[in-house]
Amino acid sequence: MKIAVLGTGIVGRTLGSKLIAVGHSVTMGSRNAAHPEANAWAAEAGERAAVGEMVINATSGGATLEVLSASGPGNLAGKVLIDVSNPLDFSRGFPPSLSTSSDTSLAEQVQAAHPEARVVKTLNTMSAPVMVEPGLGPGHHNVFVSGNDEPARAEVRSLLESFGWPAEDILELGDITSARGAEMYLPLWLRLFGVVGKPQFNISIVRG
Ligand SMILES: NC(=O)c1ccc[n+]([C@@H]2O[C@H](COP(=O)([O-])OP(=O)(O)OC[C@H]3O[C@@H](n4cnc5c(N)ncnc54)[C@H](OP(=O)(O)O)[C@@H]3O)[C@@H](O)[C@H]2O)c1
């Protein structure tokens, strides 16, 4: 499949490498690829999104809506848009706060801005290395999936399985509003990072 990855940070690069390793064709967009300015980046992102059959948003939360809007609605219409971004606001230093309130999420804002895209939130609750190598941690641990479109969620589950996620460890939370909880986990993730001392950890759901 042709997959466009928007964002060349650690997440975009890690996902891009894994996607290639499992047989996909990947294009990536960056402000620095050909143009120095963010607006030029967004135009570039639009070109990339147009090429992809599936699009992954791995841009910073503060840039996500701007970059996707500039990509043009036609370039996202009908496509599965995997959103791994987190709405982190670093304007008051570390740890960051969330830029969204508790009755919405960045994923919902993306879906509302692009109603014809099939937005699926996933992988945002763990660090980039864990996203593509779930075997980094011992035992079972979980990845969450949120989205309104069931076939889109199924495509994403299949992609996650190709990354090495056992089917039983992929938990569907529900429609796109369920991304709120996944995004609101970030303040806890950041504190856990301080306690664990490294980013290779994840949530494991233990059922009684
Ligand atoms: N780091 C992790 O392990 C992790 C884990 C889970 C979720 N996430 C989420 O995944 C996303 C990517 O994270 P990251 O750590 O890889 O990198 P990041 O530093 O959060 O974001 C980098 C990407 O955002 C773009 N960007 C930043 N500001 C921009 C602006 N004003 N206009 C246009 N583009 C802009 C950058 O463009 P350039 O390429 O031009 O620099 C780059 O492509 C974030 O939303 C993050 O919260 C990260």
PDBQT file of the ligand as one rigid body, heavy atoms in Angstrom, charges set to zero:
ROOT
HETATM    1  N1  LIG A 301       7.721  10.949  20.582  1.00  0.00    +0.000 N 
HETATM    2  C1  LIG A 301       6.948   9.911  20.863  1.00  0.00    +0.000 C 
HETATM    3  O1  LIG A 301       7.463   8.830  21.248  1.00  0.00    +0.000 OA
HETATM    4  C2  LIG A 301       5.453  10.023  20.712  1.00  0.00    +0.000 A 
HETATM    5  C3  LIG A 301       4.650   8.968  21.175  1.00  0.00    +0.000 A 
HETATM    6  C4  LIG A 301       3.264   9.040  20.961  1.00  0.00    +0.000 A 
HETATM    7  C5  LIG A 301       2.708  10.106  20.285  1.00  0.00    +0.000 A 
HETATM    8  N2  LIG A 301       3.525  11.127  19.863  1.00  0.00    +0.000 N 
HETATM    9  C6  LIG A 301       2.916  12.217  19.124  1.00  0.00    +0.000 C 
HETATM   10  O2  LIG A 301       3.263  12.035  17.755  1.00  0.00    +0.000 OA
HETATM   11  C7  LIG A 301       3.486  13.306  17.111  1.00  0.00    +0.000 C 
HETATM   12  C8  LIG A 301       4.919  13.348  16.577  1.00  0.00    +0.000 C 
HETATM   13  O3  LIG A 301       5.802  13.303  17.654  1.00  0.00    +0.000 OA
HETATM   14  P1  LIG A 301       7.399  13.398  17.447  1.00  0.00    +0.000 P 
HETATM   15  O4  LIG A 301       7.979  13.211  18.799  1.00  0.00    +0.000 OA
HETATM   16  O5  LIG A 301       7.804  12.514  16.343  1.00  0.00    +0.000 OA
HETATM   17  O6  LIG A 301       7.712  14.853  16.929  1.00  0.00    +0.000 OA
HETATM   18  P2  LIG A 301       7.188  16.344  17.247  1.00  0.00    +0.000 P 
HETATM   19  O7  LIG A 301       8.395  17.099  17.592  1.00  0.00    +0.000 OA
HETATM   20  O8  LIG A 301       6.074  16.363  18.222  1.00  0.00    +0.000 OA
HETATM   21  O9  LIG A 301       6.606  16.752  15.840  1.00  0.00    +0.000 OA
HETATM   22  C9  LIG A 301       7.457  16.816  14.782  1.00  0.00    +0.000 C 
HETATM   23  C10 LIG A 301       6.728  16.987  13.480  1.00  0.00    +0.000 C 
HETATM   24  O10 LIG A 301       5.774  18.052  13.529  1.00  0.00    +0.000 OA
HETATM   25  C11 LIG A 301       6.129  19.029  12.525  1.00  0.00    +0.000 C 
HETATM   26  N3  LIG A 301       5.833  20.386  12.996  1.00  0.00    +0.000 N 
HETATM   27  C12 LIG A 301       6.107  20.905  14.202  1.00  0.00    +0.000 A 
HETATM   28  N4  LIG A 301       5.673  22.201  14.246  1.00  0.00    +0.000 NA
HETATM   29  C13 LIG A 301       5.143  22.491  13.030  1.00  0.00    +0.000 A 
HETATM   30  C14 LIG A 301       4.531  23.629  12.451  1.00  0.00    +0.000 A 
HETATM   31  N5  LIG A 301       4.375  24.761  13.128  1.00  0.00    +0.000 N 
HETATM   32  N6  LIG A 301       4.090  23.541  11.179  1.00  0.00    +0.000 NA
HETATM   33  C15 LIG A 301       4.239  22.402  10.479  1.00  0.00    +0.000 A 
HETATM   34  N7  LIG A 301       4.821  21.302  10.977  1.00  0.00    +0.000 NA
HETATM   35  C16 LIG A 301       5.249  21.321  12.235  1.00  0.00    +0.000 A 
HETATM   36  C17 LIG A 301       7.605  18.833  12.307  1.00  0.00    +0.000 C 
HETATM   37  O11 LIG A 301       7.997  19.307  11.043  1.00  0.00    +0.000 OA
HETATM   38  P3  LIG A 301       9.497  19.162  10.452  1.00  0.00    +0.000 P 
HETATM   39  O12 LIG A 301       9.625  17.770   9.911  1.00  0.00    +0.000 OA
HETATM   40  O13 LIG A 301       9.559  20.166   9.383  1.00  0.00    +0.000 OA
HETATM   41  O14 LIG A 301      10.435  19.445  11.597  1.00  0.00    +0.000 OA
HETATM   42  C18 LIG A 301       7.723  17.332  12.419  1.00  0.00    +0.000 C 
HETATM   43  O15 LIG A 301       7.353  16.781  11.184  1.00  0.00    +0.000 OA
HETATM   44  C19 LIG A 301       3.218  14.362  18.183  1.00  0.00    +0.000 C 
HETATM   45  O16 LIG A 301       1.897  14.815  18.069  1.00  0.00    +0.000 OA
HETATM   46  C20 LIG A 301       3.435  13.606  19.500  1.00  0.00    +0.000 C 
HETATM   47  O17 LIG A 301       2.701  14.173  20.574  1.00  0.00    +0.000 OA
HETATM   48  C21 LIG A 301       4.860  11.104  20.067  1.00  0.00    +0.000 A 
ENDROOT
TORSDOF 0
